Amino acid sequence: MIGAKALPRGPEPAGSTLPAIDWSRPWLAPLRQHGQSVEQACTSGSALHQALNQAGPAPVQFA
């Protein structure tokens, strides 16, 4: 494929992208409290599933 960019392969920790989220954005307001809690737990070494469980019930529900 011409112009295709090779992407790095291999496992990456699921919570590794959380620090890149700008939680000050207004559209993230409903998720801010839980999101920052999950981010802090992940950067402290917790696995993502543990951090999500510790954060409590999800602030949004999907139909």
Residue frames as qw, qx, qy, qz and C-alpha x, y, z in Angstrom:
[[0.000, 0.890, 0.455, 0.000, 0.00, 0.00, 0.00],
 [0.428, 0.410, -0.016, 0.805, 1.55, 3.30, -1.07],
 [0.136, -0.567, 0.116, -0.804, 1.74, 5.91, 1.65],
 [0.779, -0.503, -0.344, -0.150, 0.77, 3.51, 4.40],
 [0.072, -0.704, 0.532, -0.465, 2.41, 4.19, 7.72],
 [0.637, -0.049, -0.751, 0.168, 3.68, 1.29, 9.77],
 [0.524, -0.688, 0.070, -0.497, 2.18, 1.33, 13.24],
 [0.018, -0.438, 0.829, -0.346, 3.96, 0.00, 16.30],
 [0.764, -0.182, -0.542, -0.298, 2.78, -3.45, 17.28],
 [0.421, 0.027, -0.765, 0.486, 2.52, -5.06, 20.64],
 [0.386, -0.692, -0.608, 0.049, 0.55, -4.72, 23.81],
 [0.099, 0.412, -0.182, 0.887, 0.15, -1.34, 25.39],
 [0.070, -0.288, -0.762, 0.576, -1.32, -0.80, 28.86],
 [0.019, 0.670, 0.685, 0.287, -4.99, 0.05, 28.53],
 [0.241, -0.893, -0.301, 0.231, -4.74, 3.07, 30.82],
 [0.582, -0.183, 0.168, 0.774, -1.66, 4.52, 29.14],
 [0.180, 0.464, 0.399, 0.770, -3.62, 7.05, 27.08],
 [0.301, -0.794, -0.523, 0.071, -5.56, 8.53, 30.02],
 [0.392, -0.557, -0.073, 0.728, -2.95, 11.23, 30.84],
 [0.214, 0.091, 0.464, 0.855, -3.45, 12.65, 27.33],
 [0.101, -0.698, -0.662, -0.254, -7.11, 13.51, 28.07],
 [0.058, 0.228, -0.170, 0.957, -7.80, 17.18, 28.80],
 [0.196, -0.491, -0.828, 0.188, -10.41, 16.84, 31.55],
 [0.009, -0.412, -0.240, 0.879, -11.03, 20.62, 31.60],
 [0.134, -0.111, -0.615, -0.769, -13.04, 20.40, 28.37],
 [0.483, -0.031, 0.282, -0.828, -16.70, 21.24, 29.03],
 [0.790, 0.081, -0.380, -0.474, -18.06, 18.21, 27.17],
 [0.583, 0.097, -0.772, 0.232, -16.17, 15.93, 29.57],
 [0.287, -0.428, 0.375, -0.770, -17.79, 17.49, 32.66],
 [0.865, -0.240, -0.007, -0.441, -20.11, 14.51, 33.34],
 [0.944, 0.094, -0.274, 0.158, -17.12, 12.15, 33.18],
 [0.197, 0.764, -0.412, 0.457, -14.52, 14.34, 34.93],
 [0.560, -0.585, 0.452, -0.374, -14.75, 13.04, 38.49],
 [0.954, -0.044, 0.296, -0.035, -14.66, 9.37, 37.52],
 [0.755, 0.602, -0.109, 0.237, -12.17, 9.91, 34.70],
 [0.077, 0.785, -0.471, 0.394, -9.64, 11.70, 36.87],
 [0.714, -0.443, 0.469, -0.271, -10.01, 9.05, 39.55],
 [0.960, 0.205, 0.181, 0.066, -9.38, 6.27, 37.02],
 [0.537, 0.741, -0.253, 0.314, -6.43, 8.17, 35.51],
 [0.238, -0.746, 0.510, -0.355, -4.82, 8.68, 38.91],
 [0.855, -0.247, 0.431, -0.150, -5.22, 5.01, 39.82],
 [0.894, 0.417, 0.065, 0.149, -3.76, 3.86, 36.48],
 [0.368, 0.776, -0.349, 0.375, -0.76, 6.17, 36.71],
 [0.443, -0.631, 0.535, -0.346, -0.18, 4.85, 40.25],
 [0.025, 0.344, -0.936, -0.066, 0.10, 1.33, 38.89],
 [0.597, 0.191, 0.653, -0.425, -3.42, -0.10, 39.11],
 [0.221, 0.175, 0.829, 0.483, -4.75, -2.12, 36.21],
 [0.247, -0.136, -0.277, -0.919, -7.50, -0.39, 34.23],
 [0.551, -0.388, -0.665, -0.323, -10.20, -2.86, 35.30],
 [0.482, -0.392, -0.587, 0.519, -9.31, -2.34, 38.96],
 [0.096, -0.107, -0.082, 0.986, -9.31, 1.45, 38.57],
 [0.368, -0.249, -0.468, -0.764, -12.74, 1.36, 36.90],
 [0.576, -0.432, -0.694, -0.013, -14.16, -0.84, 39.66],
 [0.405, -0.326, -0.441, 0.732, -12.78, 1.48, 42.36],
 [0.005, -0.096, -0.142, -0.985, -14.23, 4.58, 40.67],
 [0.365, 0.304, 0.602, -0.642, -17.78, 3.41, 41.33],
 [0.542, 0.549, 0.636, -0.032, -20.81, 3.27, 39.06],
 [0.379, 0.206, 0.433, 0.791, -20.46, 4.72, 35.58],
 [0.093, 0.426, 0.239, -0.868, -21.77, 8.28, 35.21],
 [0.497, 0.319, -0.322, -0.740, -23.40, 7.46, 31.85],
 [0.638, 0.100, 0.752, -0.131, -25.51, 4.58, 30.62],
 [0.162, 0.251, -0.662, -0.688, -25.70, 3.28, 27.09],
 [0.745, 0.172, 0.233, -0.601, -29.03, 2.14, 25.72]]
